[in-house]
Amino acid sequence: MAPRVGFKEYMEARYYRGFQIPSHETIARDCVQSMKYLCISAHFIDNNWELHKKIIGFSPLTSDNGEEIGRVVEKCLLDWEISSVLTISTGSASLYDATIDYLRTRLVNKVLDGKFLHLKCIIDFINDLVKDGLKLYPESVARVREAVRYVRGSPARVELLKKCSRERSGEFGDFAKENFMKTTSF
């Protein structure tokens, strides 16, 4: 069964018969209108020790209230008859703290009394780390960005850069190992 067919059947069973998958234009218009959605995905290991990743909920958000978001998550979990959750990973927005506080009182988590129920998304952590690091050297970052704009400004310059890179790859690799890989701090 094709994924689109399965999704359509799911939506018809869950909401109403005759559900039409929105067009790209409709989705783009909704996104431009700043509609906010919550996508809930579950990661679990089955009895054969195979990892599965499934989207179990996709809901429009009508509020930035953490408790209301918690209710949306709770309803999704109840709909799927999920009562025990090990961790929930979220973005870094402070409203998720209220969401987790709400869920902490409603979910079963037997691992260390739910100490690790809330894990902030590692991508957000790394993104914040890189942003802070780039702020330390604004002049250098500006120079690199200007050099990239210059090279990308002409297909001939892009090809010349690729050619030089291929010709010098061995030399640069040795140079990088000797000068950059041994340093422990930037």
C-alpha positions in Angstrom: 0.0 0.0 0.0 1.4 3.4 -1.0 2.1 5.8 1.9 -0.4 8.4 0.5 -3.2 5.8 0.4 -2.5 4.7 4.0 -2.4 8.3 5.1 -5.7 9.1 3.3 -7.3 6.0 4.9 -6.1 7.0 8.3 -7.4 10.5 8.0 -10.8 9.3 6.6 -11.1 6.8 9.5 -10.0 9.4 12.1 -11.8 12.5 10.9 -14.3 12.1 8.0 -15.0 10.3 4.7 -13.8 12.0 1.6 -10.8 13.6 3.2 -8.7 15.3 0.5 -4.9 15.5 0.9 -4.1 19.3 0.7 -2.2 20.6 -2.3 1.3 22.0 -2.1 -0.3 25.5 -2.6 -2.6 25.0 0.4 0.2 23.8 2.6 2.4 26.7 1.5 -0.4 29.2 2.1 -1.1 27.8 5.6 2.6 28.0 6.4 2.8 31.6 5.2 -0.1 32.4 7.5 2.1 31.3 10.4 0.0 28.4 11.4 1.8 26.3 14.0 1.7 22.6 14.2 2.8 19.9 16.6 4.3 16.8 15.1 4.6 13.9 17.6 6.8 11.0 16.6 7.4 7.8 18.6 10.6 5.8 18.6 10.4 2.3 20.0 12.1 -1.1 19.9 9.9 -4.1 19.1 10.2 -7.6 20.5 12.7 -8.4 17.8 14.9 -5.6 18.9 14.2 -3.5 15.7 14.0 0.2 16.0 10.8 1.9 14.7 10.1 5.5 14.1 6.5 6.5 13.5 4.6 9.8 13.3 1.7 9.3 15.7 0.2 12.8 15.8 0.1 16.0 13.8 -2.1 18.7 15.2 -2.5 22.4 14.6 -1.6 24.4 17.7 -4.1 27.1 18.8 -2.0 28.4 21.7 1.5 28.8 22.9 0.4 27.6 26.4 2.6 24.8 27.6 -0.2 23.0 29.5 -2.5 23.1 26.4 0.3 21.6 24.3 0.7 19.0 27.0 -3.0 18.1 26.7 -2.5 17.7 22.9 0.4 15.3 23.5 -1.5 13.5 26.2 -4.6 13.0 24.0 -2.3 11.6 21.2 -0.7 9.2 23.6 -4.1 8.1 24.9 -5.4 7.6 21.4 -2.5 5.2 20.7 -3.0 3.6 24.2 0.5 4.6 25.2 0.8 4.9 28.9 4.5 4.6 29.6 7.0 7.0 28.2 10.8 6.9 28.8 11.8 10.3 27.3 10.3 13.3 25.5 12.6 15.4 23.4 11.6 19.0 22.7 13.0 22.2 21.3 14.6 24.7 23.6 11.6 27.0 23.9 10.6 27.7 27.6 7.0 26.8 26.9 8.1 23.1 26.6 9.1 23.2 30.3 5.4 23.8 31.2 4.4 21.1 28.7 6.7 18.6 30.4 5.6 19.7 33.9 2.0 18.9 32.8 2.9 15.5 31.3 5.1 14.5 34.2 2.0 14.3 36.4 0.1 12.2 33.9 2.6 9.7 32.4 4.1 6.6 33.8 7.9 6.6 33.8 9.5 4.0 36.0 13.1 4.8 35.0 14.7 6.8 37.8 11.3 8.3 38.7 11.2 10.2 35.4 14.4 12.0 36.0 15.2 11.8 32.2 11.7 12.3 31.0 12.6 15.7 29.3 15.6 15.7 27.0 16.2 18.9 25.1 16.8 18.4 21.4 20.6 18.0 20.7 20.2 19.8 17.4 19.0 22.9 19.3 21.8 22.6 21.7 24.4 22.3 18.9 22.8 25.2 17.0 23.0 27.4 20.1 26.6 26.4 20.7 27.6 27.2 17.1 25.8 30.6 17.2 27.6 31.5 20.4 30.9 30.4 18.9 30.4 32.4 15.8 29.7 35.5 17.9 33.3 35.3 19.2 34.8 36.0 15.8 32.4 38.3 13.8 35.2 39.8 11.6 36.4 36.3 10.5 32.9 35.1 9.9 32.2 38.2 7.8 35.4 37.6 5.7 34.5 33.9 5.1 31.0 34.8 4.1 32.3 37.5 1.7 34.7 35.0 0.2 31.9 32.4 -0.3 29.7 35.1 -2.0 32.6 36.0 -4.3 33.2 32.5 -5.4 29.6 31.6 -5.8 29.1 34.8 -7.9 30.6 33.2 -10.9 30.4 29.6 -12.2 33.9 30.0 -13.5 35.2 30.8 -10.0 33.4 27.8 -8.6 35.0 25.5 -11.2 38.4 27.1 -10.5 38.0 26.5 -6.7 37.0 22.8 -7.4 40.1 22.4 -9.7 42.4 23.9 -7.1 40.9 21.8 -4.4 41.5 18.6 -6.4 45.1 19.6 -7.2 45.9 20.5 -3.6 43.9 18.0 -1.7 47.0 15.9 -0.6 48.9 19.0 0.4 46.0 20.6 2.3 45.2 17.3 4.0 48.8 17.0 5.3 48.8 20.7 6.3 45.4 20.3 8.1 46.6 17.3 10.0 49.8 19.0 11.1 48.3 22.4 12.0 44.7 22.0 12.9 44.0 18.5 14.1 46.5 18.7 16.9 45.0 21.8 18.5 42.7 21.3 21.4 41.0 24.7 21.5 40.1 27.3 19.0 
